[in-house]
Amino acid sequence: MRIELSGIGKRYRMEWILRDVSLTLEAGKRYAITGPNGSGKSTLLKMLSGHLTPSKGNIRFFHDGKPVDISAVYQYLSFAAPYIDLIEELTLWEALAFHTRFKPLLGHLGTTELLELLGLEKSRNKPIRNFSSGMKQRLKLALALCSDTPLLLLDEPTTNLDKEGIAWYRRLIDTYAPGRLLIVASNVDVDFDFCEERVGIMGYKG
């Protein structure tokens, strides 16, 4: 997956959140979108996912060199963020089974392997609404990182994770992120210090 942004801007009412973002995000590379809270990092990720439409400019997506229409981009990406809700009425096992109906998992992984990877076998039949915030974040990250998609978007991935959870996240990155276009939005170094490219969001405030 390759993404080309040409003069992208986003405005809410009369305020420009971002202006004149022109970037090429290359397949297989790792990018960190950095900047303080409220600076527009999440807004940029939402535009890259197709959830938000730019107020000006153009975003073009390509997969295997062929253009991908914005309406179809969701098929090629996985997105984990604190503001993306889980279906909390489902049990953990039901949530895994539901997810894999729409997004296949990478390689040899199945729902049983994903459950083991989460380390939550004892919570298999527990409703997600009864999970701690850290358990929910682990689930969001595992569903994103282990899905077979060429584009991976992570917004503040270590939110609600303790030291052990952060180490677990880094192992997932090492194992499942190689070869994919990975974009991490955060102002916490441990979230993105493995990224080769840095994009400072404050350079696009206008």
SVG drawing of the C-alpha trace seen along z (x, -y; Angstrom):
<svg xmlns="http://www.w3.org/2000/svg" viewBox="-24 -31 39 53">
<polyline fill="none" stroke="black" stroke-width="0.4" points="0.0,0.0 1.2,-3.5 -0.5,-6.7 0.0,-10.1 -1.3,-13.3 -1.4,-16.5 -2.2,-19.7 -4.4,-18.1 -6.2,-20.3 -8.9,-19.8 -11.1,-22.5 -13.7,-22.3 -16.1,-25.3 -13.7,-28.2 -10.6,-26.6 -8.0,-24.9 -6.7,-21.8 -4.2,-20.9 -3.1,-22.7 -1.1,-21.8 -0.1,-18.3 1.8,-16.9 3.4,-13.5 4.1,-10.2 3.8,-7.2 5.6,-4.3 4.7,-0.6 6.7,1.4 7.9,-1.7 7.2,-2.8 6.1,-6.4 5.7,-8.2 3.2,-11.1 4.4,-13.2 3.2,-16.3 1.5,-17.4 -2.0,-16.4 -4.7,-18.1 -2.4,-19.0 -4.2,-17.0 -2.4,-13.6 -5.7,-11.6 -7.4,-13.8 -4.7,-12.9 -5.0,-9.2 -8.8,-9.4 -8.3,-10.9 -5.8,-8.2 -8.4,-5.6 -11.2,-7.2 -13.2,-8.0 -12.8,-11.7 -12.9,-13.6 -10.3,-16.4 -11.7,-19.9 -9.2,-20.5 -6.6,-18.6 -6.5,-15.0 -5.5,-11.6 -4.7,-8.8 -4.2,-5.2 -2.4,-2.5 -2.1,1.3 0.3,3.3 0.6,0.2 -3.1,0.0 -5.3,-2.9 -7.7,-2.1 -10.9,-4.1 -11.4,-5.8 -14.6,-3.8 -12.7,-0.6 -9.7,-1.5 -11.2,0.0 -10.6,3.5 -6.8,2.8 -6.3,1.4 -6.4,2.2 -6.8,-0.6 -6.4,-0.6 -7.1,-3.7 -8.5,-4.5 -11.6,-6.1 -12.5,-3.0 -15.1,-1.0 -15.3,2.7 -18.7,4.5 -18.8,4.9 -21.9,7.1 -19.8,9.9 -17.6,12.3 -13.9,12.4 -14.3,15.5 -17.4,14.1 -15.5,10.9 -12.5,12.8 -14.9,14.9 -16.9,11.9 -13.7,10.0 -12.3,12.8 -15.5,13.0 -14.6,9.6 -10.8,9.5 -8.7,12.6 -5.8,13.1 -2.1,13.3 -0.5,16.5 -1.0,19.4 -3.1,17.5 -6.6,18.5 -8.9,17.5 -7.3,20.0 -3.8,18.8 -5.0,15.2 -6.5,16.0 -3.2,17.5 -1.3,14.5 -3.5,12.2 -2.8,14.4 -6.5,14.2 -7.5,17.8 -9.2,17.7 -11.4,14.8 -12.5,16.6 -16.2,16.5 -16.1,13.2 -18.1,10.2 -15.8,7.5 -17.7,4.9 -16.1,6.5 -12.6,6.2 -10.1,3.7 -9.0,0.8 -5.6,2.6 -7.3,5.8 -9.4,3.9 -6.4,2.1 -4.6,5.4 -7.6,6.8 -7.7,3.7 -3.9,4.0 -4.1,7.8 -7.0,7.5 -5.2,4.7 -1.7,6.1 -2.7,9.7 -5.2,8.9 -3.9,9.6 -3.9,6.0 -1.1,4.0 -1.8,0.8 -1.7,0.5 -2.7,-2.6 -2.1,-2.9 -3.1,-5.9 -1.5,-6.1 -1.0,-2.3 0.3,-2.0 -2.7,-3.9 -3.8,-2.0 -0.9,0.6 1.4,1.3 5.1,2.1 4.3,5.8 1.7,4.7 4.1,2.3 6.7,5.1 3.9,7.3 3.0,4.5 6.6,4.2 6.8,8.0 3.7,7.8 5.4,5.0 8.5,7.0 6.6,10.1 3.6,8.9 4.4,5.4 7.4,6.1 6.6,5.6 3.5,3.5 3.0,-0.3 2.8,-1.2 1.8,-4.6 1.9,-5.4 0.5,-8.6 1.8,-9.5 3.9,-11.7 5.3,-8.8 8.7,-7.5 8.0,-3.9 5.1,-3.9 7.1,-4.7 10.9,-4.7 11.3,-1.8 9.9,-4.0 12.4,-5.0 10.5,-8.2 9.1,-11.0 6.4,-13.5 6.1,-16.4 2.4,-17.5 3.2,-21.0 4.7,-21.7 1.2,-21.6 -0.7,-23.9 -0.7,-26.8"/>
</svg>
